[in-house]
Amino acid sequence: MKASLRFTLSLAGTALLAALLLLVSGAAARQRHLTTCKGLEVTILDSLQRSFVSSEDVKRYMADYGDYIGQRIDSVNLKKVEDLLDGRSAIRKSEAYVTRDGILHIDITQREPAVRFHTGGNGYYADESGFLFPLQSKYTARVPIIDGAVPVTVPKGFKGRPEDPKEQLWLDQVLNLIRYISHDKTFKDAFSQITVLRGGELILIPRSGSERFYFGQPGGFDGKFERIRTYYEAIAPAKAPGTYRSVDVRYDKQIICR
């Protein structure tokens, strides 16, 4: 077969394939145009022990979107759905999509609290990224509690990162401390609470024992926790329980017990 003939047949085949694809896509578009939204299916993707957000909550939130059941499936504004749900403080990310059977699907990833703050009658969570969001009515997450003179200004109902760079820095340092403790086998479950003094310094309160560990600013973790370890292994065993009320580990190479 001559090269010119083969080229002509190749072009004809390509044109035929393109025509078929257009025909199929056109039919799919017409079918999509005719299909109506028959229902909503919600999937909670993450594996929190208990949920801040339920399928019923999402369906209730969707009332703010307006009518969608019975509407043409191609008229459902998926971005508007996602923006609506992402505005909810306990939802980290939503993904909305429709299937050919007329079902609107919404996949939800919740925010996972890393720490809970209580200050001035106001309570709120922070996730790993430092995003602050209000306490939830459905349940209380079992995470470390920080109270006292928290140097972060958070109005009730606030959600987002602090606007002040100094507040952001302090919050990030505290989250680094929480991560440090959670990854240390010795101290992972040792502390029940952290109290903040004016100026942002911390006091670590253990789950058992009467000691209060004066930790200072949230930094220098290795040295400070090594001093706390020395206290428990070498100092406390030599004294009667309750001998010391405060243990100051703020200063390098010093453990001050009172």
C-alpha positions as CSV (number, residue, x, y, z in Angstrom):
1,M,0.0,0.0,0.0
2,K,1.3,3.4,-1.0
3,A,2.4,5.7,1.8
4,S,-0.1,8.4,0.7
5,L,-3.0,5.9,0.9
6,R,-2.0,4.7,4.3
7,F,-1.8,8.3,5.5
8,T,-5.3,9.0,4.1
9,L,-6.8,6.0,5.8
10,S,-5.0,7.0,9.1
11,L,-6.6,10.4,8.9
12,A,-10.0,8.9,8.1
13,G,-9.7,6.6,11.1
14,T,-8.7,9.5,13.4
15,A,-11.6,11.5,12.2
16,L,-14.0,8.6,12.7
17,L,-12.7,8.1,16.3
18,A,-13.1,11.8,17.1
19,A,-16.7,11.7,15.7
20,L,-17.5,8.7,17.9
21,L,-16.0,10.4,21.0
22,L,-18.1,13.5,20.3
23,L,-21.2,11.4,19.9
24,V,-20.6,9.6,23.2
25,S,-19.8,12.7,25.1
26,G,-22.8,14.5,23.7
27,A,-25.0,11.6,24.7
28,A,-23.5,11.6,28.2
29,A,-24.1,15.4,28.4
30,R,-27.7,15.0,27.3
31,Q,-28.2,12.2,29.9
32,R,-26.6,14.4,32.6
33,H,-28.9,17.3,31.6
34,L,-32.0,15.0,32.0
35,T,-30.9,13.3,35.2
36,T,-32.3,14.8,38.4
37,C,-30.7,14.7,41.9
38,K,-32.3,11.8,43.7
39,G,-30.5,11.9,47.0
40,L,-27.4,12.7,49.1
41,E,-24.8,10.3,50.4
42,V,-22.3,11.5,53.1
43,T,-19.1,9.7,54.0
44,I,-16.9,10.7,57.0
45,L,-13.4,9.8,55.8
46,D,-11.3,10.1,58.9
47,S,-11.0,7.7,61.8
48,L,-11.6,9.8,65.0
49,Q,-12.9,7.7,67.8
50,R,-16.0,9.8,67.9
51,S,-17.3,12.3,65.3
52,F,-17.6,16.0,65.6
53,V,-19.7,15.9,62.4
54,S,-22.3,13.2,61.5
55,S,-24.0,12.5,58.2
56,E,-27.2,14.0,59.7
57,D,-25.3,17.2,60.5
58,V,-24.1,17.6,56.9
59,K,-27.6,17.0,55.6
60,R,-28.8,19.7,58.0
61,Y,-26.1,22.1,56.9
62,M,-27.2,21.5,53.3
63,A,-30.5,23.3,54.0
64,D,-28.5,26.5,53.7
65,Y,-27.6,25.6,50.1
66,G,-31.3,25.5,49.1
67,D,-33.2,23.0,46.9
68,Y,-31.1,20.3,45.2
69,I,-33.2,17.1,45.5
70,G,-35.3,16.9,42.3
71,Q,-33.1,19.5,40.5
72,R,-31.1,18.7,37.4
73,I,-27.9,17.1,38.5
74,D,-25.8,19.4,36.3
75,S,-27.3,22.4,38.0
76,V,-25.9,21.5,41.4
77,N,-23.1,23.9,42.2
78,L,-20.4,21.6,43.7
79,K,-18.1,24.5,44.6
80,K,-20.9,26.2,46.4
81,V,-21.6,23.0,48.3
82,E,-17.9,22.7,49.3
83,D,-17.6,26.3,50.3
84,L,-20.7,26.0,52.5
85,L,-19.4,23.0,54.3
86,D,-15.8,24.1,54.6
87,G,-17.1,27.1,56.5
88,R,-18.1,24.9,59.3
89,S,-15.4,25.0,62.0
90,A,-15.2,21.2,62.6
91,I,-14.9,20.4,58.9
92,R,-11.3,20.5,57.6
93,K,-12.2,19.6,54.0
94,S,-15.2,18.5,52.0
95,E,-15.4,17.1,48.5
96,A,-18.6,17.1,46.6
97,Y,-19.3,15.1,43.4
98,V,-22.3,13.6,41.5
99,T,-22.7,10.2,39.9
100,R,-24.7,9.1,36.9
101,D,-27.4,7.6,39.1
102,G,-28.3,11.1,40.3
103,I,-26.7,10.9,43.8
104,L,-24.8,13.8,45.2
105,H,-21.9,12.5,47.2
106,I,-20.1,14.5,49.9
107,D,-16.8,13.2,51.5
108,I,-16.0,14.9,54.8
109,T,-12.6,15.1,56.6
110,Q,-13.0,16.5,60.2
111,R,-10.6,18.7,62.0
112,E,-8.6,16.7,64.6
113,P,-8.0,18.7,67.8
114,A,-4.4,18.6,69.2
115,V,-5.1,20.7,72.3
116,R,-7.9,22.4,74.1
117,F,-7.6,25.9,75.6
118,H,-9.7,27.4,78.4
119,T,-9.1,31.1,79.2
120,G,-11.3,33.9,80.4
121,G,-14.5,31.9,80.2
122,N,-13.8,31.0,76.6
123,G,-12.9,27.5,75.3
124,Y,-11.6,26.4,71.9
125,Y,-9.5,23.8,70.2
126,A,-6.4,24.0,68.0
127,D,-5.5,21.4,65.4
128,E,-2.0,20.3,64.4
129,S,-1.7,23.2,61.9
130,G,-2.6,25.9,64.6
131,F,-6.1,26.4,63.2
132,L,-8.4,27.5,66.1
133,F,-12.0,26.5,66.3
134,P,-14.8,26.5,68.9
135,L,-15.6,23.6,71.3
136,Q,-18.2,21.3,69.8
137,S,-21.5,20.3,71.4
138,K,-21.4,16.7,70.2
139,Y,-18.6,15.6,72.4
140,T,-15.3,16.7,74.1
141,A,-12.1,15.5,72.6
142,R,-9.6,13.8,75.0
143,V,-6.6,16.1,74.3
144,P,-4.3,18.1,76.6
145,I,-5.9,21.1,78.3
146,I,-4.1,24.5,78.6
147,D,-5.6,27.2,80.8
148,G,-4.5,30.4,82.5
149,A,-3.1,33.5,80.9
150,V,-3.0,32.2,77.3
151,P,-1.3,35.0,75.3
152,V,-3.6,34.5,72.3
153,T,-6.7,36.7,71.7
154,V,-9.6,34.5,70.6
155,P,-13.1,35.9,70.5
156,K,-15.9,33.4,71.2
157,G,-16.8,31.5,68.0
158,F,-13.5,32.4,66.3
159,K,-12.1,30.0,63.7
160,G,-8.8,30.4,61.9
161,R,-5.1,31.2,62.7
162,P,-4.3,34.1,65.1
163,E,-3.6,37.3,63.2
164,D,-0.8,38.5,65.4
165,P,2.6,37.0,64.4
166,K,3.7,36.8,68.1
167,E,0.6,34.9,69.0
168,Q,1.1,32.6,66.0
169,L,4.7,31.9,67.1
170,W,3.7,31.1,70.7
171,L,0.8,28.8,69.5
172,D,3.2,27.0,67.2
173,Q,5.7,26.5,70.0
174,V,3.0,25.1,72.3
175,L,1.9,22.7,69.5
176,N,5.5,21.6,69.1
177,L,5.6,20.9,72.9
178,I,2.4,18.8,72.7
179,R,3.9,16.8,69.8
180,Y,7.1,16.3,71.7
181,I,5.2,15.0,74.8
182,S,3.0,12.7,72.7
183,H,6.0,11.1,71.0
184,D,8.0,10.5,74.2
185,K,7.2,7.1,75.8
186,T,8.0,8.3,79.3
187,F,5.9,11.5,79.3
188,K,3.2,10.7,76.8
189,D,0.5,10.2,79.4
190,A,2.3,11.9,82.3
191,F,0.7,15.4,82.3
192,S,-3.0,16.2,82.5
193,Q,-2.8,19.9,82.2
194,I,-0.7,22.9,81.4
195,T,-1.2,26.3,83.0
196,V,0.1,29.5,81.4
197,L,1.5,32.3,83.5
198,R,1.5,35.9,82.4
199,G,4.2,36.3,79.8
200,G,3.5,33.0,78.3
201,E,5.5,30.8,80.6
202,L,4.2,27.3,81.3
203,I,3.6,25.1,84.4
204,L,3.2,21.4,83.6
205,I,0.8,19.6,86.0
206,P,1.2,15.8,86.2
207,R,-1.6,13.3,86.4
208,S,-0.3,11.9,89.7
209,G,1.7,13.7,92.4
210,S,1.5,17.1,93.9
211,E,4.5,18.6,92.0
212,R,4.1,21.6,89.6
213,F,6.9,21.7,87.0
214,Y,7.9,25.3,86.1
215,F,8.8,24.9,82.5
216,G,9.2,28.5,81.3
217,Q,8.6,29.4,77.6
218,P,7.7,26.5,75.3
219,G,11.2,25.8,74.0
220,G,14.4,23.9,74.9
221,F,12.4,20.7,75.3
222,D,15.3,18.2,75.4
223,G,17.1,19.8,78.3
224,K,14.0,20.6,80.3
225,F,12.5,17.1,80.0
226,E,15.9,15.5,80.8
227,R,15.8,17.5,84.1
228,I,12.2,16.3,84.8
229,R,13.4,12.8,84.1
230,T,16.3,13.3,86.6
231,Y,13.9,14.6,89.2
232,Y,11.7,11.5,88.9
233,E,14.6,9.0,88.8
234,A,17.1,10.5,91.3
235,I,15.5,13.2,93.5
236,A,11.9,12.2,94.2
237,P,12.7,8.6,95.3
238,A,14.9,9.9,98.0
239,K,12.1,11.9,99.6
240,A,8.7,11.2,101.0
241,P,5.8,11.6,98.6
242,G,4.6,15.2,98.6
243,T,7.9,16.7,99.8
244,Y,8.2,19.1,96.9
245,R,5.3,21.3,95.6
246,S,7.3,22.9,92.8
247,V,10.1,21.8,90.6
248,D,11.8,24.5,88.4
249,V,13.5,23.2,85.3
250,R,13.7,26.4,83.4
251,Y,17.4,26.9,83.8
252,D,20.2,24.9,82.2
253,K,21.8,22.3,84.5
254,Q,19.6,23.3,87.4
255,I,16.7,21.6,89.1
256,I,15.2,23.9,91.8
257,C,12.9,22.0,94.2
258,R,10.7,23.8,96.8
